Amino acid sequence: MSGAGRHLRLHPATIPYRAFSKIVGVVSTLIFVGPAIAGVAAEFALLVVPLGLVAIVAIVGYEVAYFRRFSITLADDALEVSSGVFARQEREIPYRRIQNVDVSRNVVQRLLDIAQVKVETAGGGETEAVLRYVSLADATLLQEELRTRKREATTDTAAGEVPAAETEVLFELDDAGLVRLSLLSIDARLFGGLAAVASIGGPVAAAVLEGVSGVALVAIVVVGAAVLGVALWGLGAAATFLQYYGFRLTRVDDDLRYERGLLQRYDGTIPLEKIQAFAVEEHVLMRRFGFAALAVQTAGYAPGQGPAGGSEAAVPLATRRQVIDLAARIDPDVPFSDGMRDAFDRPPVRARRRYTVRYGLVALALVGVGAAVSAFLQPWPWYVMVALVALAPVAGRASHRNRGWRLGDAFVVTENGFWKRTTHAVPYDRVQTVIDRRTLFQRRWGLATVYADTASSMSLAGQDPAAVDVPLEDVDGLRSSLAARVFEAVRAASRGRI
Amino acid sequence: MERLHPRIRVVWAVGALLTGLVLGAVLAAVLALPFDRPASTAVAAGGGLGLVVFALGGGFAVLRYRAWRFELQPDALFLERGVLTEVRTVMPFVRVQHVDTQRNPVERILGLSRVVVYTAGSRGADVTIPGLTAERATALREELRTRASEREGGDGV
């Protein structure tokens, strides 16, 4: 460790902030445990208060020591962080390896004018350095300094000659847009919430509604579910509002910078070169009104670790036209366009039949469950559910119309999903492996699925870029063509490097 | 296209045997204790289940062996495998991060190894080629490493 270079310290407010939650924990434990101890041996009850005081002094002392022994140095080649009271840790992060510098502040931290800074390097699921907590001014300074020094280190610019960042505000979410986004936000967790409440409240409701039957019962259940749905949707809307308040997307040199949040403020960077794929996301309601969202997928976050788990919203909500234009401003080669859906290859007609059969079976299963509930638990007009079977062809067509793929010039584009339609664009030089998968049922229908695997860490429930239900007679060709374009892109990239 | 060593079927069959033994023992225990059936019935039922599982697993092992193929193509490693779900994977050499050989105790006794190839992908993060003799596994690993380092296109991350 050189020791030379610019030094920074944590903000003194770190001490009370960090100590506070620990003290609260200790005190509440003592409050719970105290009476129990007093019940067993009255003498020990006298010890509780001095114990508490000793604990508080120890915690405050520890935090003071932590604060004093935490040092941040901007050395010549690397960021050096020394931390720890008993177990010392010295970390050196070379500037050229730094990928993201994320600043986040929650409400209390904003009041205290402090912030948490996370410095990440490429390829790892672990944040490399977390500074809890520096002053907001220091956080901003660090962001700028690390950007400058990384530029110096990676482009051989002389120290002090790095030009000021070229910034370009790409997108700002205005108040109307924020309200629209909140109202349109349908979270999958909403259905989970509904199911959870239904399973808990079901027996309770059954007991309360003991005498009621027939139409009145169905009416009460439906109205109850609707009220619950609206309440959960309201909660979701509020959460979205808090999350995307003040959203702004800026291009700073070769990075995308996004800021968002009301209670918890996030300020993060995505290097353009780390973008693995683009995704235009449109769920049902958004499509109805002509809106869409743009997400970029990156590597470097383990699933669930980044603020959004590897897929960050570049544009949380805008008109479809705006989203497409913005994607082009970030990368001119992205083949999103208004008419792109007309140029997609789509699954054959027999795939639609396959979906219809699948949804029909699901509907029949639900009817069976309804009948069983009626027979064994609580009689109700379960035969109403037979109407669900009639919806199967509709669902089948909806699934079929929202699937497609195309091998573009520089990107492979795939589209999937009815409730949330996601159109992925993956550059060929970001495709890792090409996977051709044919389940037993697909083979029966003469279909197969081709996946373009990338390094972008999607959550388990996330959709992959895939050409789903390609006709069997075309799948070998599609797989080979996609692979060939990947090889070509790799060769072109290596030529560019020489 | 290259095939796996036939002895891999034995490895898979041994796995099926072990699974059958465990499931049969569990069934026998469940019948004997909570449900209080006589010991002979419990053992017979457990044994029957174990045999069925072993037979199915053994048959599956043969089918799996027949389905497995791989090939070193000019730019990529190509794999074909799967009985119920057929999977064909094209893994460009340039994307190969590293290559391991591995073997579990059963494989070691039978003189077989596995080659595991890692990329930076998520769905296809690693791919395993089982059923190779130790020499073939080492040779394949070296071949893959050579081809991966020959190509300077970058790992696409």
Chai-1 contact restraints between the chains, C-beta under 6 A:
chainA,res_idxA,chainB,res_idxB,connection_type,confidence,min_distance_angstrom,max_distance_angstrom,comment,restraint_id
A,A299,B,V157,contact,1.0,0.0,6.0,A-B,restraint_1
A,D429,B,G156,contact,1.0,0.0,6.0,A-B,restraint_2
A,R430,B,G156,contact,1.0,0.0,6.0,A-B,restraint_3
A,Q432,B,R95,contact,1.0,0.0,6.0,A-B,restraint_4
A,Q432,B,T119,contact,1.0,0.0,6.0,A-B,restraint_5
A,Q432,B,A120,contact,1.0,0.0,6.0,A-B,restraint_6
A,Q432,B,G121,contact,1.0,0.0,6.0,A-B,restraint_7
A,T433,B,T89,contact,1.0,0.0,6.0,A-B,restraint_8
A,T433,B,M91,contact,1.0,0.0,6.0,A-B,restraint_9
A,T433,B,T119,contact,1.0,0.0,6.0,A-B,restraint_10
A,T433,B,G121,contact,1.0,0.0,6.0,A-B,restraint_11
A,T433,B,G124,contact,1.0,0.0,6.0,A-B,restraint_12
A,V434,B,V90,contact,1.0,0.0,6.0,A-B,restraint_13
A,I435,B,T89,contact,1.0,0.0,6.0,A-B,restraint_14
A,I435,B,G124,contact,1.0,0.0,6.0,A-B,restraint_15
A,D436,B,R88,contact,1.0,0.0,6.0,A-B,restraint_16
A,R437,B,V87,contact,1.0,0.0,6.0,A-B,restraint_17
A,R438,B,E86,contact,1.0,0.0,6.0,A-B,restraint_18
A,T439,B,T85,contact,1.0,0.0,6.0,A-B,restraint_19
A,L440,B,L84,contact,1.0,0.0,6.0,A-B,restraint_20
A,Y451,B,R123,contact,1.0,0.0,6.0,A-B,restraint_21
A,D453,B,G121,contact,1.0,0.0,6.0,A-B,restraint_22
A,D453,B,R123,contact,1.0,0.0,6.0,A-B,restraint_23
A,D453,B,G124,contact,1.0,0.0,6.0,A-B,restraint_24
A,A455,B,A120,contact,1.0,0.0,6.0,A-B,restraint_25
A,A455,B,V157,contact,1.0,0.0,6.0,A-B,restraint_26
A,D464,B,R123,contact,1.0,0.0,6.0,A-B,restraint_27
A,A483,B,V90,contact,1.0,0.0,6.0,A-B,restraint_28
A,V486,B,P92,contact,1.0,0.0,6.0,A-B,restraint_29
A,F487,B,D75,contact,1.0,0.0,6.0,A-B,restraint_30
A,V490,B,V94,contact,1.0,0.0,6.0,A-B,restraint_31
A,V490,B,G153,contact,1.0,0.0,6.0,A-B,restraint_32
A,A493,B,G153,contact,1.0,0.0,6.0,A-B,restraint_33
A,A493,B,G154,contact,1.0,0.0,6.0,A-B,restraint_34
A,S494,B,E152,contact,1.0,0.0,6.0,A-B,restraint_35
A,S494,B,G153,contact,1.0,0.0,6.0,A-B,restraint_36
